[in-house]
Amino acid sequence: MDKKWTNTTYALNVIAPIKGMRWQWGISIFISIAIAIPIGISQETVRVFSETVDMLNNLFVAFIAMQMGAYALFQALLSDQLIWELYKNGNMLDEANNSFLGVMLLFWFGIMLDIVLLIVLKIIPGDMLLFKKIWVNNVVAIILVIVYLIFHIRVLFEVRNFAINLYQVFVAYNKISILKSLEDKNRNREVYEEEDGE
């Protein structure tokens, strides 16, 4: 398979509406509708939506930096023993790496989309109407804002999921550190007992 499509697949797999993740889609849709309706019927839809895009773009930039830092920490913790434990537990290492790549690609896509929207929204006059009837403009605006917000809110849920994956790696690292420490203590105790026996 082409590497480009493999990377795209990672991103799509991260936000796929699979069992266990559907509640995140449901919450994203509910919040999006609740926010989009007031934005769509506002007399200043362009300005309010532009500010919303700017705010979400700033969040995405902050989260992409946070994800990079967290992933660097994750990589620094990896030891041969931890890699083996992660592999034995359903290959969590591959899952974490693929999840990270997928989330980063989603954030990148979101930032690119936001940049384009911010430029377009600067050009569009605040009182511009696409259709003669106001209610048609409102419905179109609401639908477009809902689609935009669903994507962004759903991607933000992935920060939570990535944090949970990272936490599981920290737990595994701590367990391995404790086991290694206990093995070292037992080994030292055996050495002392042998020396005392002599």
Salt bridges, closest charged atoms under 4 A:
GLU44 OE1 - ARG47 NE 2.34
GLU51 OE2 - ARG47 NH1 2.89
GLU85 OE2 - LYS88 NZ 3.22
ASP114 OD1 - HIS152 NE2 2.94
GLU158 OE2 - ARG154 NH1 2.79
ASP184 OD1 - ARG187 NH1 3.00
